[in-house]
Amino acid sequence: MGATMNQNDEQQQTLDILEAQERAASEGGGLQALPQPPLPGLTDAQDIAAQWLGTSSNVLNAIERLTATIDEETDRLESRTQVDFDSFSQRKNRGLLELTRAMRLTQGVEFDPRVVAHLTRLRASLVRNQAALQMHLDAVREVSAIIARSIQEVESDGTYSLMGPGGCK
């Protein structure tokens, strides 16, 4: 009975907050900073910690930072400026770790629909980054193949090639 009463209290508190937000928005004040409802499925200690940490905002911030890093690398690749690949690799790895940790905190918590929009933008940035990196990698392969052929031609006297010395068969 006590658990049902507690759930009813939580639901009522959530409804009250939503109604207050709707009233504020309809009165032209926009959304205001109102207290967050308790996160479902957490103990009181976890609930307090999750609200204090701003679980959803941690995920959104991690996604934004990772997207910014990826966009910065892509912009440098596309503008053909010097790119420190080690630095970007470290930053992307750190961002992925941060995002993974933030997402773990949200397990069992009601899904925030804003995360979908941010993840969609991150995916678009990753696709663009992949295309730029692929183009860069293809160019590096071509240049290395040209250099390798040049080295072979300089070191070879033509003795063992299909074309004999002087270009005759």
C-alpha positions, 0 to 999 in steps of 0.5 A: 500500500505504501509503495502505491501511495508513493507512486501516486504521489510521484505521478501527481508531482510529475503532473503538477510540474507538467501543468505548471510548465504548460501554464508558463508556456501558454502565458508567453513566459516560455519554459521556465526552470521548474523542479525536475520530477523524480526519475522512475525506477531509482532508489531515493539515493540514486534519484537524488544523485541522478537529478543532481548529475543532470543525467539527461543533460550529461548525455546531451552535453557529451553528444554535443562535445563529441559532435563538435570534435568530429565536425572540427576534424571534418572541417579541417580535412575538407579545408585541406589544413593540417590535421593532428590525427593523434589529437583528434583520435584521443579527443574522440576516444575521450568523448566516446568514453564520456558518452558511454558513461553518461548513457550508463547513468540513464539505464532504467530511466525514462528516455528523453526524446531530445537525445534522439535529435542529438544522436541523429545529428551525431550520426550525420556528423559521423557519416560526413567525417567518414567520407572525408577520412575515406577521401584522405585515406584514398589520396594517401594510398595513391601517393604512396603507390606513386612513390613505391613505383618510383622507387622500384623504377629507380632501383631496377635496371629492367633485368627481371621485368616483363619489358626488357632493357630498352623497352623490348620484349 
